[in-house]
Amino acid sequence: MAPNDQGNPTKKQGSSNRGFASMDPQRQREIASEGGRAAHEKGTAHEFTSEEAREAGRKGGQARSQSNRSNRASSAGGNR
């Protein structure tokens, strides 16, 4: 048996039951929502203007498109 197993066959090697990432997704949403509400109440939350949102979407689309091109180029070279 692996040293990290410690008798628990269902536990993945190297995983931890601590921290935000190991929480139930519903609990993560609750915590994140509380933070968002607190920021809005405090007045420090950033609210995107339509222009900022448009720019962010454009950048995301460019990054995704570039990623797709590099994936196609690398997979096409080795399979032919």
Sequence and secondary structure as in RCSB ss.txt:
>XXXX:A:sequence
MAPNDQGNPTKKQGSSNRGFASMDPQRQREIASEGGRAAHEKGTAHEFTSEEAREAGRKGGQARSQSNRSNRASS
AGGNR
>XXXX:A:secstr
  TTTTT TTS TT  S SGGGS HHHHHHHHHHHHHHHHHHT      HHHHHHHHHHHHHHHHHHHHHHHHHH
HHH  
